[in-house]
Amino acid sequence: MFALVENMDEKYSVSVIVPAYRAESTLIAALESVRVQSMKPDEVHIVDDQSPTNDSLLAMKYIRDNDLKGWYVHVLPKNMGAGGARDFGIKACKTSYIAFLDADDIWYSTHLEQAFNAIRQFDLSLFGAGLCRRRSRSASGTVKEDVVIRFIRLNSLLMKCYFLTSTVVLSRASYFNAGGFLAGARLSEDFSLWLRVVANERNRCAVSNQVHAIYSDENIGSTQRLSGSHWAHEVAEISNFKYLRKTGVIGYFKMSIAIAFSVAKYIKRLLVAN
């Protein structure tokens, strides 16, 4: 058992944002992993992105059954994609930090506590950690090695996305300063945001070597993951680099290197899958 850590510092208050779409089979496990956090979040916002399944009803019942205060369910008037749903939740919250959790992922019980240990120690605007694949949806586990925090600069992030959405804790001010999730973007919109946050040299951004969350890849084979949908993600990633060039964040040469490296990684994954 762990001791509950109450978050009494407004400077480090945190809201959890959970977008939900067709999440009927996974949403409760995700919410349970939030409820049992060793550091309680100040707010939790579940955003039903016009899901055809009973996501909002499930969430409301879970909140009632567990008598949870500061937990809210929002139903969007139209489908806006994960980025639009997250943006809605962020605009509804009042805390200094936001933590993201996808409805088909689960957190280890010490995720928020460990994240804010790093945020406080290093004055971070953006924190990320490891995400593991597991067929079991249990969130039990122990840390088996020393925590190592690595600072991430833009040049490194252009070559690899170190920030995995369901492990990210982000300063709300940094979110708005970076322009938030771009309107209409439905693929790689999270990577676009991390790039813009890290590009601001005033933001201290880092990742932990620890695994903080779990996702399930049941019934998803490598061939399926590298299908046309995966190519669509690759095109979206390339668009991210072009956007940075268009807005003057990076030059043409750096954009070209980032695109070439991204395409090379995509081809390598295709070859490995075959």
N, C-alpha and C positions, 0 to 999 in steps of 0.2 A: 504493500500500500504506500501511497505517497501523500505528503502533506499538501493541502490546498494552498496555493499562493494567491492571495488577493492582490489585485492590481490597484494600488492606492495612489499612484502617481499619474496625474492628468497628462503630463508630458509624454507618457508612454501608454496612454489609453489605446485600446485596439478593438476594431470591429472585424468580424469574420464575414466575408462575402462568399455566398454559395449560389452560383447560377445553376438552375435545374431545368433540364429538358430531357424527356424520356428517361427519367432517373428513378422510376418506380421501384426497381429491384435493388438499387444501391443507395438511395438517398438516406434511409434511416441509419445505415451503418456509418455513413459520412457524418451525419449529425451527432450520432452517439460518440464518435471520436472527438468531436468538439466539446460535447457536454462533460466528458471525463478528463479534460485537460487539467494538468496540475496548476496552471495559471489560468484563471477564469478570464475569458474575453469580456469586455464591457458591453458589447452589442454583437448580435448575430443577425445578418440579413440574408434570408433565403429568397431568391428572385426566380419566380416561375416564368420562364421565357415562352409563354403560350404553349406549354407542353400539352400534347394530346393525352398523356397519362395523368394520373391523379397526384402529381407532385405537390401542389400547394395544399391539397386536402391532407395528404400524408404528413406534411411538415406541420400544419396547424394542429393536427391530432397529437403529434409527438410533443409539441410545445405544451399543449394542455395536459397531457398525461404526466409530464415531468415537471409541471408548474414552473416553467422557465421564464424568468423576467429578463427584459432587454432583448428578447428574440422576436423577430418580425418576419412576416411573410408578405411578399409583394407579388402581384400578378401583372405582368406587362400587358398593355393593350394590343401589342402585336409582337411577333417574333423578331428579336433584334440581334440574335447571335450571342455567344458567350461574352464578347467584349462589351456589347451594349447592355447586357444584363448586369455585368459587373459594374459598369459605369453608373447604372441606376442605383445599385446598392451603395456605391461609394458616395453618391450625392445625397443619399438618405441618411448616412451615418454622421456622427458628430465627434468622432475620436481623432486622435493625432496620427494613428497608424491604422493600416488595413492589412488583413491577412486573407489570402485567397485559398479556397478549397473547392475543387471540382466535385460534383455530386457523385462521381464514381470512384473517388479516391478516399483514403482514410489517413488520419494523422496518428503518429505515435503520441502517447499521452503527455509527453514532456515537450512537444514541439514548440508551443508558444513560450514556455519558460526558458528553453535553451536559446530560442531566437532572440528573446529580449535580454538575456545575459550578454549576448554578443552585441546587440544594438546599443545597450547602455555602455559597455566597455569600450567600444570603438566608435561611438557616435554615428551609427549607420543610418543612412536614408533608405537603403535597399539591402535586404538580407535574403539569401537563398540557401538551400541545403540539398541533400541527396533524396532521390525518389527510387524505391525499389519495386520490382515486379514480383508479385506473389499470387499464387492461385488461392491460397487461404486468405480470407479477409480479416484475420486476427491482427490486432494492432499491438500485440505484446512483443517485447524485445528489449535488449539491453545494449548499452554502448560498450564496445569491446576495444576501443582504441582512444588515444587522446584526441581531444577536439583541436582541429587545426582550422584557422580562419584565413582565407585567401582573399586579398583585395583584388577586385576586377576593374580593369581599365577598358576604355573603348576599343583599343586595338585588339585586345584579347577577345572581347565579346563579339567582334566582327567575325572572328574565326570559329567561335563556338558559343552556343547559347548555354551559359552556366546556370541561368536562373530558371528553375522548373516551377511552373505556376503554383502548384499546390503546396509548395514549400516557401513561397515568397511572403515576406512581410515588408511593407512599403510605407514610407512616410506619406501621409495624405497630401501634405503640401507639395512634396516632390511629384506626386501624381498629377496635380493640377498644373504645376509649373512646366511639366513635360508635355502638356496638352492632352493627357489622358489617353484612353483607347480611341483610335481614330474612327470617326463615324463611317459606318458602312463596311469596315474591315471585318472579315469573318474567319480568316485563316492567318496564322502567325501574327495576330494582333498583339499578343502578349510579348513576343520577341521584339516587336517594334517599340513597345513601351519601354522595355528594359534598355534598349539601345539609346533611346532619348533621355532616360533618367541618368544612365552612366555617362552619356556625352557631356552632361553638366558637371564640370570639375568641382563644383561646390558640394556635390553629393558624394558621400563615402559609401561605397558599395562593396559587398563581400559575400562569399559563400563559405559554408561549413563543409567539412569532409564527412560529417555525420548524416545518416539516413533519417529523415524526419517524417516521411510519408510513404504510403504504399498504393500502388495501382494494380488493377487486375487486367490481364490480357487474355482472359479466357476466350477461347474460340476465335482468336485472331491470329492467324498464321503470318509468317514473314512475307509471303507472296501477296497476301491481302493488304498488309500494311504498306507495301511498296507498289501499290497499284496506281491507277490514275489519280486517286484521291491524294496519294503521297506526292505525286508530281504537282498537284495543285498547291500543296504546302510549299514545295520548292519554288514555284513561281511567286507565291506570296512573300517568301523570304527574300527573293531577288528584288521584289518591289520595295521591301523595307530599305534595302541598301540604296535603291534609286531615290527613295524619298529623302534619305539623309543627304544625298548629293544635291537634290533639288532645293532643300532648305538650307544648304550651306554648312551642314555639320561636318561633312567629309568632302574631299576633293575627288576628281574623276579617277585618279590613279588608285586611291584607296578603295573607292567603290568597285573598280575593276578587279582588284585583288580579292576583295571579299566575295564577289560574285563567282569568280573563277574557283576559289576554294570551296564555296558552297556547292557548286555543280560537281566538282571532283568528289566531294563526300557523298553526294547523291549517287553518282555512278558507282562508287566503291560499294555502297550498300546494296545496289542492284546486283552487282557481281557476287557479293557474298551470299545474297539470298538465293541466287541461282546455282 
